[in-house]
Amino acid sequence: MREYLRELNFTQGTVLQRASTNDEYLALARTVRHYLMSRWMETTTEYYRTQPKGVAYLSAEFLLGRQLGNALLAADLTDIATEALASLGIDIAELAEAEVEPGLGNGGLGRLAACFIDSLATMGVPAIGYGIRYEYGIFRQNFVDGRQVEEPDHWLDNGSPWEFAHPEHEVTVSFGGSTERYTDGEGDDAVERTRWTPGWQVLGVPYNYMVPGYRNQQVNTLRLWSARATHAFDLKIFNYGDYAEAVRAQTFAENISKVLYPEDSTPQGKELRLQQQYFFVACSLRDFIDRLLPGGFDLRRLPERICFQLNDTHPVIAIPELQRILVDEEGLDWDEAWDITRRCFAYTCHTLLPEALEVWPVELLGRLLPRHLEIIYRINDDFLAEVRESRGDDELLVRRMSIIAEHPQRAVRMAHLATVAATKVNGVAELHSQLLRDKVLADFATLWPEKFTNVTNGVTPRRFVRLANPGLSGLITEAIGDGWVTDLDRLRELEPLADDPEFRRRFREVKSANKDRLVELLARRDGIDIDPGTMLDVMVKRLHEYKRQTLKLLHVITLYDRLRSGELDLADTVPRTVVFGAKAAPGYVMAKEIIALINHVGAVINADPEISRVLRIAFPANYDVTVAETLIPAADLSEQISLAGKEASGTGNMKFALNGALTVGTDDGANVEIRQLVGDDHFFLFGLTEPEAAAVAEGGYRPSAYYEENASLRRALDLVARGEFSGGDRSTFEPVVSNLLGEDRFMVLADYQSYLDAQERVEAAYRDPDAWSRSAVLNVARTGFFSSDRSMRDYLDRIWHAERLGGA
């Protein structure tokens, strides 16, 4: 209490009687961080002293969520802080609500990265996360007439007590300019080298965040970079009255770290995105070499000290950057430098969609990073020579494998570059990794079969069970002790309790209480009214056509049509609230149309006084980690309905299962492993398998045939087409209807009937609450495999071979 009041008085400059909620929150946050800082300093000092092999996790996203609760949990201070504040008349829950979560990610990729760094700290692995400190994050989503409107996410406005700025450790990052050859040395010692003369530069300022391990005295670091101009303000120009020009350099430089994933449908947007990617990896490599390695360290030993993990293709430009440092700055010869570079990187691919594998036009990359393009050309020449030597003169194969694509424009394939350079390439679920080997990167897997492996994703049980679901956590701990928080395999000990009527009853009470929490949150936050007595049917994930929110919506429209027509009896229908949560990328027009359609369908159904008693749609805007932590524990049904062969893994599916929701899903991504673990009787499977979907596509998929043959599907689409949900305007959602009937790239119509059949099985199962809760308990008991701690063990064993200095 004394430390808290000191922070309130001397840092916030106020007294308890006049303090705002934000003052009280900031004072508490700083008190907790002070407690963790000594551990942080000790951890950092120990890493520097012993120089163990560690991991640098390079990711464009780190979707951390609120930090206060996690820090209190890790430091075992929750009860102490709660009691101390209560003695001052302060409700700690109210202070926790004042925190704004950092806007540092978009969806699954960022949440995964946050889970991984939590597990690395908890397991005692020497690790550092590197990313970008986005000033405005991705965007704050709002709905106007049901349509998504993007607004700036001012997450830093009230201060961020969890970050530590270190402008004295700034890094200079270069762009543009030209290169020239020169001779280094004389006579027999003369060596031809290349000099890069940049056209302009920016500064990267590091902001450090603590990543505390769970009650193990270890605190790792997340280092995020903010862009600043080298000369931010020109006083002479300002004094002449040209105020805008006086700060032009500052504005230009700071654009690099303004927002996550700038809209890249324009040439300027593409260039800014590439600037972002190079900026953060250039800062990170320089930082690691200059600050985390001891003076005089022999960089030939760098692979013994670090593995740079590339989280998707965003950080892949780090490969030519390290090669440039070793050759141009450190003076190593090419082959020796390339051997070092190839042993320092590992690559995680997070997609099966060709369009999601980044390519950069040669013209853009050469203009922005001319030396790196030269290096990439050299890497490619050497690699293609290796391919020809190994596979003969198969020029079609050479073109397929080349890092440089020739059509439709000359461009650098970043996934190919990553695969060529990495020690290992991993997918993120068993099916995904198999499809990477068999389809996406098949030629590379044939050349280097030993390079490919799998690490199925996982989620941290600290945030997504222990923090998010205190009722269930307490029930689990009472039954099997608290060791499960760092050893999620122990959830298996719950399995016999699935047959205990009393345990099932208490499990249902926890779920009911979680629904009540959600009702209160959505009413307060969004003005959304939901009935906690209904089945909570949840689909929350990034809005993308392959995730098939349209399939879920067609099911809702079909239920609405059948209820309205009397085909379904209102009195005999299982009441259901369907919750959507999703953002669409600002330039993704079809995704934004689907959001609008969901909201318009919801408006019509929710306004119907009869049907809304058994069917409602809720779509809270700006779905984020904070909402997820309340919504996921409340869910009854988890919608994981992507077309088989399109979802890499998913992590939402894991969070729902661990919190006692049953899954309706295709055999896609990690759904496959969830179903295998929980059993077919406790998973609602539907849809084409990946081979079946591929066969349908190869045979010439005609979605209109499904429309013509299925009366329910025809009625549902016709309702949309004739303006039932758009005030009679047939043109409003015509693009969505035409897309489904004409192309339907992700086979929504092909899987429609199978999905409806699965939902009928869902309704039948939900009518027996005791049997449903038994299945839900078994989902919890059998999904401990999906801990991010297990994922980290797999990375350590199969890829990184880093040391563990302690931890759980």
C-alpha positions, 0 to 999 in steps of 0.5 A: 500500500505504501508503494502504491500511494507513493506512486500516486503522490509522486509520479501521478502528482495527485492525492487519493481523494482527487485521483481519477480512475486513470491516475489510480490505474497508472499508479497500480501498474507502476507499482507492479512493474517496480516489483517485476523490474528487479527480476527483469534486471537479473534476467537480463544480466544473467543472459549477458553474463552467460551468453546462452543460445537463445531465440529472437522472435521476429514478428510484425504483430504482438497482440498482448492484451491488457497487461495489468492482470497478467503481471499481477498473476505472474508475480502472484500479487493479485490477492495482495493488490486486491486487498490493499486497494480495497482497504483504500476504497478502490475496486481493482476490477474498476482499475483493470477496466481503465487499461487500454490494450496495446494495438499491436496486432490484427488477429491470430498471428499477433495473439500467437506471438504473445502466447509464445513469448509468455511461454518462453519466459515461463519455461526459462528460455533466453528469448527476446521478441522484436516488433514495431510499436505502432502508434495507432495499431491497426484501427478501431472498428465502428459500425455506421449503418451496419458498415465497417468504419475505420477509426484511429486506435488511440491506445497510447493517449492515456499513457502506457506504464508498461513500456520503457523508452530508450532513445539513447539506444536508437538505431539508424536505418537506411533506405534508397540511394545506390551501390558501387563496387570498390577495391578493399586492400592492395595487391594480393590482399585486394578484395572487391566489395560493394558500398551502399550509399543510402538516399535517406535514413530514419532512426529506430527508437526502442521501447522495452516491455517486460514479459514475466514468466509465471511465478518463476523469477524470470522476466524476458523482454519484448522490444518494439521499435518506433520510427523517428526522423534523423532531423525532425525539425528545421528551425530555419524553415519554421522561422520563414513561416513554412511550418508544414515543411519544417516538420516534413521529415518528421512526418515522413519518418514517423509514418513507418510506425504509425499503423499496423499493415497500411492499406496497400492497394496503392503503390504508396501503401505497398512501399510503406509496408516494405519500409515497415518490414525492413525498418523493424528487422534492421533495427532488431539485427543491429540491436542484437549484434551491438547490444546483446552480444559482448564486445569483440564477439566473433560473428562466425559463432553467431549461430551458436548464440541465436536463432532468429525465428521469422514469424511469417513472411513479414520479417524475411527481409532480415535474411539479406540484411544479415548477409549484408552486415556480414559481407559489407560491414564485417568483411566476411567473404560471401560463402562464409557469411552465407553459411552463417546466415543460413544457420541463424534463421528458421521460418514459420509459414502461416498460410496456404493461400498463395496470395498471402505469401508475400511478393515484392516487385523488383522495381520497388525493392530495388528502389528502396533497398538496392543493396538487398536486391543485389544480395537476393539476386546472388542468393538466387543464382547460387540456389538455382545452380544448386537446383540444376546440379541436383535435379538436372536441366528442368527449366520449368522446375527452376522457374517454379523454385526461383526466388525471383518470379517473372510473371505477372511482374518481376518480383521477389517471392519472400516465402521462397527466400525464407525457405532457401535460407532457413534451417527449418521450415515449419507449418502450424498444424499437422494438416497444414505442414503436410500441405506445405510439403505436398503442395505449397512448397512441394519442390523445396520439400523434395529437395530438402525433406529434412528441412520441413517439420511441424509445430502445432500452435498453442495458447497460453493457459495463463491468459486464456484459462487462468485469467479469462475464466476464473470460475473454471480455473477454480473448479479445475484447481479444486479438483486436481491442484494448480500445477495445470497452469504450467503443465496443461497435460494435467487436464487429463486428470479431469476426464473421470469427473466428466462422469460425475453428476455433481462436477457437471452441475458445477461446470454448468454453473460456471458456464452460466456465470460466464454468460452473465459476465458477457451479458453485462459487458456487451450491454455496457460496452455496446448496448447489445442485449442478449439472453444468457439462457440461450445457446451461445453460438460464436464465430469470432475471427478475422473477416476473410472469405476462406473463414466462411462467415457467409456459411454461418450467415446462410445458416442463420438466414435459413433458420429465420426463413423456416421459423417465419414460414412455420416450417420450424415451431418456435416453441420447439426450437432451441433458443440461440444467440449467434455472436460474430466478431471480426474486422475486415482489412480496410481495402478488402471490399468483399469482406466489408460487404459481408460485415454489412450483410451480417449487421443488416440480417441481424437488424431484421431478425432482432427486430422481429418480436416473435423470432428474436425470442429464439434467434438473435445476432450480436456483432460487437464492434472492435472485437479484441483480446479484452472482449475475447477473454469474456466471450470465449469462456461464455461460449457453448458452440465454437464455429471453426468452419473454414474450407478444408485445406485453407486454414493453417491452424487457428488458435481460437478453436483451441481457446474455445475447446479449453474453455468448454465449448464444443466445436462445429468444424471442418477437418481443417487446420488444428480442427483435425487434431482437436477432433482426434483428441476429443473424439468424434462424439464430442465434435460436430464434423461436417463438410468436404475433406481437403482431397474432396475439395481439391477434386471438386475444384479440379472437376470444375466447381459450379456453385449455381448447381447447388443453388438450383438443387437445394430449396433451402439454400435457394430461399436463403440466397433469394431473401438476400437478393430480393432485398429482404435485409436491405429495405427492398433494395436488390442492389445493396448486397448483389456483389455478395450473392453474385460472388457466391453463385458465380465463383464461390472460391471457398465452396460455401454452397458445396458445404451448405447442406452438410453444415445444416445437418451438423447444426441439427445434430448440435440442436439435438445434443444441446437439448440434453444439458447434462450430456452436453456438459459431459462433452464440454468437460471432456473437451477441456480434459483432452485439449491440454496438448494445445498449450503454447508451452508444448509448442515451445518445447517442440520448437526447442527440440525440433528447431531452435535447440536453445537452452532452458535456464529454469522455469516451469 
